[in-house]
Amino acid sequence: MAILSEVSYLLGMKGITVKIPEATLRRLKEEARATGRSVASLVRERIETPGAALQGSVYAKTPDLAGSVAGSRRSATNDRRRFRRR
């Protein structure tokens, strides 16, 4: 039975290579050791989790900064009147 499940597992999966920083790999290995899971299963879980990419968006990390920039109320874009054809 165990051999059959290994065969079906291998036939249903495709392999890829992912390059990650050493610090990230170290954290994954620590988590794998603490939870008793493999690094591969942790990576698969992170990839398959819906919305994982959205949780790390710039807005999600800095909502308290919205509207906190000090400066002139004048637009930072070019004054278009100077560029009109005459």
C-alpha positions, 0 to 999 in steps of 0.5 A, a space after each residue: 500500500 505504501 509503495 502504491 501511494 509513493 508511485 501515485 505521488 511521484 506521478 502526480 508531481 512535477 519538480 522545479 528548482 527555486 533559488 532563495 536567500 540563505 536566510 530564508 532557507 535557514 528559517 524554512 529549515 528551522 520551521 520544518 524541524 520544529 513542526 516535523 515537516 519537510 521543507 518541500 511541504 512548507 514551500 508547497 503550502 506557501 505556494 498553494 495558499 490563496 492570497 499569500 502574495 497579497 498579504 505581503 503587499 506594500 499597502 498591507 504593510 504600511 496602511 498607517 502611512 497613508 496621508 502622512 507625507 508632509 509637503 506642499 499641497 501643490 501637485 508634484 507633476 509639471 505645470 502643463 501651462 508652460 508646455 502649451 503650443 502658442 
